[in-house]
Amino acid sequence: MPDDAAAMARAFVRNRAHLAPWDPIRPDDFYTEAGQRTRLEQVDAQRRTGVIERWVFDRGDGEVYGHITLNGIELGVYLNARLGYWVDAALNGRGLATAAVSGVCDHARRQWNIHRVEASTNVENFASQRVLGKCGFEEIGLSRAHLFINGKWTDSKLFHRILHTDPIAPV
Ligand SMILES: CC(C)(COP(=O)(O)OP(=O)(O)OC[C@H]1O[C@@H](n2cnc3c(N)ncnc32)[C@H](O)[C@@H]1OP(=O)(O)O)[C@@H](O)C(=O)NCCC(=O)NCCS
């Protein structure tokens, strides 16, 4: 998986301004192949323990045009995971995030029998809130000073989508 380190670095360089309002301030090496390789090796180690999965948006040209992750995958009685995503600025408004979020929710249920997918967005991230709304997520609250984003503590709207509509507990 660290094989896409160079493409990830190029994607983050291209999308630096696009992602900056919603991301932590990144160290300089975040925008380099070496920095991305280190980061992806850490993700890969977590992936082998089953707590995270990631997918990239790919057009077959060796570049990365977006990214979607399930973090904090927890099985047992909770069957819960947290969602994160971004799409290349040049490809926004074509329904890519909506299709990916829906597809990953379906996959989470099929692959791990996940019951609940959580997401949060900055209170001002209206595009992301719209994506979640289109994908059947419901807003469940406001978390004040939720994430340290772009140099300050910011409020987030919390969302979830319940994947098992059947009230009987899955086995
Ligand atoms: C948010 C993001 C993932 C959306 O990706 P996308 O592929 O453009 O999303 P989609 O095309 O599937 O849907 C976007 C929807 O938001 C709407 N939208 C866009 N900007 C909007 C705004 N300022 N206010 C309200 N709605 C907005 C679009 O019209 C569309 O809704 P529609 O289909 O009803 O017209 C992308 O803009 C992005 O990567 N942003 C930066 C990173 C980020 O915010 N990640 C999510 C963190 S929670």
The ligand as a Tripos MOL2 file, in Angstrom:
@<TRIPOS>MOLECULE
LIG
   48    50     1     0     0
SMALL
NO_CHARGES

@<TRIPOS>ATOM
      1 C1        -16.7430   17.6310    0.6840 C.3       1 LIG1
      2 C2        -16.2400   16.8920   -0.5460 C.3       1 LIG1
      3 C3        -15.7150   15.5190   -0.1120 C.3       1 LIG1
      4 C4        -17.3950   16.7280   -1.5440 C.3       1 LIG1
      5 O1        -16.9380   15.9400   -2.6370 O.3       1 LIG1
      6 P1        -17.7910   15.8970   -4.0060 P.3       1 LIG1
      7 O2        -17.2960   14.7300   -4.8010 O.co2     1 LIG1
      8 O3        -17.7800   17.2190   -4.6230 O.co2     1 LIG1
      9 O4        -19.2580   15.5930   -3.4270 O.3       1 LIG1
     10 P2        -20.5830   15.2490   -4.2730 P.3       1 LIG1
     11 O5        -20.4210   15.7730   -5.6620 O.co2     1 LIG1
     12 O6        -20.8740   13.8050   -4.0910 O.co2     1 LIG1
     13 O7        -21.6960   16.0600   -3.4870 O.3       1 LIG1
     14 C5        -21.4770   17.4000   -3.0900 C.3       1 LIG1
     15 C6        -22.8070   18.0540   -2.7300 C.3       1 LIG1
     16 O8        -22.5480   19.2040   -1.9390 O.3       1 LIG1
     17 C7        -23.1700   20.3220   -2.5580 C.3       1 LIG1
     18 N1        -22.4080   21.5030   -2.2230 N.ar      1 LIG1
     19 C8        -21.2070   21.8770   -2.6600 C.ar      1 LIG1
     20 N2        -20.8210   23.0150   -2.0810 N.ar      1 LIG1
     21 C9        -21.8300   23.3630   -1.2390 C.ar      1 LIG1
     22 C10       -22.0390   24.4480   -0.3500 C.ar      1 LIG1
     23 N3        -21.1190   25.4210   -0.1980 N.pl3     1 LIG1
     24 N4        -23.1850   24.4940    0.3600 N.ar      1 LIG1
     25 C11       -24.1200   23.5270    0.2320 C.ar      1 LIG1
     26 N5        -23.9730   22.4510   -0.5990 N.ar      1 LIG1
     27 C12       -22.8320   22.3960   -1.3240 C.ar      1 LIG1
     28 C13       -23.1660   19.9850   -4.0180 C.3       1 LIG1
     29 O9        -24.1020   20.7810   -4.7380 O.3       1 LIG1
     30 C14       -23.5750   18.5120   -3.9470 C.3       1 LIG1
     31 O10       -24.9400   18.3580   -3.6280 O.3       1 LIG1
     32 P3        -26.0550   18.0390   -4.7820 P.3       1 LIG1
     33 O11       -25.6640   16.7110   -5.3770 O.co2     1 LIG1
     34 O12       -27.3410   18.0140   -4.0490 O.co2     1 LIG1
     35 O13       -25.9500   19.1470   -5.7840 O.co2     1 LIG1
     36 C15       -15.0920   17.6840   -1.2610 C.3       1 LIG1
     37 O14       -15.5460   19.0000   -1.5450 O.3       1 LIG1
     38 C16       -13.8360   17.7840   -0.4390 C.2       1 LIG1
     39 O15       -12.9690   16.9290   -0.5650 O.2       1 LIG1
     40 N6        -13.7290   18.8380    0.4000 N.am      1 LIG1
     41 C17       -12.5150   19.0690    1.1870 C.3       1 LIG1
     42 C18       -12.2720   17.9620    2.2110 C.3       1 LIG1
     43 C19       -13.4870   17.6770    3.0380 C.2       1 LIG1
     44 O16       -14.2730   18.5580    3.3350 O.2       1 LIG1
     45 N7        -13.6420   16.4030    3.4300 N.am      1 LIG1
     46 C20       -14.7270   15.9990    4.2990 C.3       1 LIG1
     47 C21       -14.3570   16.2550    5.7090 C.3       1 LIG1
     48 S1        -15.7010   15.8470    6.7940 S.3       1 LIG1
@<TRIPOS>BOND
     1     1     2 1
     2     2     3 1
     3     2     4 1
     4     2    36 1
     5     4     5 1
     6     5     6 1
     7     6     7 2
     8     6     8 1
     9     6     9 1
    10     9    10 1
    11    10    11 2
    12    10    12 1
    13    10    13 1
    14    13    14 1
    15    14    15 1
    16    15    16 1
    17    15    30 1
    18    16    17 1
    19    17    18 1
    20    17    28 1
    21    18    19 ar
    22    18    27 ar
    23    19    20 ar
    24    20    21 ar
    25    21    22 ar
    26    21    27 ar
    27    22    23 1
    28    22    24 ar
    29    24    25 ar
    30    25    26 ar
    31    26    27 ar
    32    28    29 1
    33    28    30 1
    34    30    31 1
    35    31    32 1
    36    32    33 2
    37    32    34 1
    38    32    35 1
    39    36    37 1
    40    36    38 1
    41    38    39 2
    42    38    40 1
    43    40    41 1
    44    41    42 1
    45    42    43 1
    46    43    44 2
    47    43    45 1
    48    45    46 1
    49    46    47 1
    50    47    48 1
@<TRIPOS>SUBSTRUCTURE
     1 LIG1         1 GROUP 0 **** ****
